[in-house]
Amino acid sequence: MGNLKISTKGRYALRLMIDLAINDDGKCIRIRDIAKRQEISDKYLEQIISILNRAGYIKSVRGPQGGHRLAKHPSEYTVGMILRLTEGSLSPVACLDDEVNQCTRQAQCATLELWKKLDKAISDVVDNVTLEDLVQWQINKNSNYII
């Protein structure tokens, strides 16, 4: 990850998943409708949908009544699952990317403890917030604007 910034792909994937959850009426949702609501290009959404579809996070149906929908209930997805799929590792430094730290300096590295704490803090947040939480936060934000 390098600079602790979530890419556009990761942010859009979360918005796409929220959109699918909020607009779920049992029917498939078309890319063009999501693109319009989210103000994201169809082409870019197709790339993200392809990643989510391959991972089994969404189901895609072809044809005139086709479109996309969540494969599971929003409570079954964590933000961490979605971001790790689109971003790869969420580690703040490369030496924490692998299961076993390969760095030859780890025994005398004072900053390693800092990076481990930061990595744990990131995981504690993204692995404990579900898509259902995000949907609720979105609904709350939208209801704040109703007059």
N, C-alpha and C positions, 0 to 999 in steps of 0.2 A: 504494500500500500504506500509506504514511503512517507507521505506527508499528512496522514490522518484525515484525508478528505475522501468522502464517499463520491464515487463518480456519478455522472449524469445517468448512466445505465442503472446503477443501484437505486438512485432516487426515483427514477421513472418506473422501475420494477415495483417499488413499494406503492407508488401512486396507482399503477395499473392494477395491482392486487386489491388495493382499497376500493377502486372503482368497480371491479368485478364483484366484490363482496357487497358493496352498498346497493348496486343495481341488480342484484340477483333476484329474479322473479321466477326462476325455474327454467327460463329460456336462455339460449346462448346469446351472448352479447357480441355485436360486430365491432371489428377494429375501428371502423370509421366513426362509430358512435363514441368509443372511448377516446379516440384521437381528438374529436371535437370538444368533448367535455374537459379533457386534460390539456388541450392545446399542445399536443405532441404530434409529430408527423407520423402518418400511417406506417411509413417504411421503417422508422426507428422502432415503433411499437412492434412491428412484425418480428424484428430481430430479437427483441426482449421476450416476446411470446414464445418464440422458438426455443429459447433457453429454458423458460419456465415449463414449457410443454415436455421437452426432453427429460426434465427432472421429475415429471409427474405431478407438478404443482397445479397445473391447469389442464383442462380437457379441451381439445379443439375439435370442432365438427365442421366438415366441408359441406358446401351446397348452399342453396338459396335460404334455407332456415338455419344455416350454420353460424358459427361464431365460437366464442370461448366462455368458459366458466371455471370456477374453482373446482379442483378435484376433491377437496376436503373442506370441512367446516373451518371458518377463519380462526377459531381457537386452536387449531392443530398446526398452524404455521407460526414460527417466531420470526421476528425481524432478522435475527441472526441467520436463520436458514436461508432467507431470501437474499440478504446481503452477501453471505459467503458464496452463494451460487453465482452472483453477478460480479462480485469484487475479488473472489478468491480469498486469500487470508485477510483477516482484519487486524493482524498483529501490528503494533506500532513500529517494530524494527524487524529486519530480515532474520536475525538470529533466532527469533521465536516462531518463525514460519513452520519449521520442521518439528516433528514430534520430539526428536532428540536434538538438542542444541549442538550444532557442529562447530561453533566458534572456539578457536584455540585459546582465546583470551578469557573465556568465561570464568575460570577459577579466580582471576584477579580483577574482574570487571565490576567496579562499584555501581555503574549505571544499570547493570543487568537487573538488579532488584527493582529499580525504578520502572524499567520497561515491563517487568513481570507484573507489577502492581497496576500499571496502566492497562496492560493487556487484560488482566482480570476484571478491571473496572468496565472496560468496553464490553467484554463478554457478559458480565453481570447485567448490563443494561439490555443489550440486543437479544440475549437469550431468555429474558424474562418479560419482554414485551411481545404480545402476540398481534397477529393481524386483526383479531377481534378488538384488542385494545385500540389500535389505530383507527379502526372503523368507528368506535365509540367516540374517540377524540375528534374525528372528522364530523360526526353528527353533532357533537356539542358545539364545535366551531360554527357549523352552518346554522344551528338554531339560535346562535347569538346574533345573527343578522336579520332574523325574522322580525318584522315590525307590524 
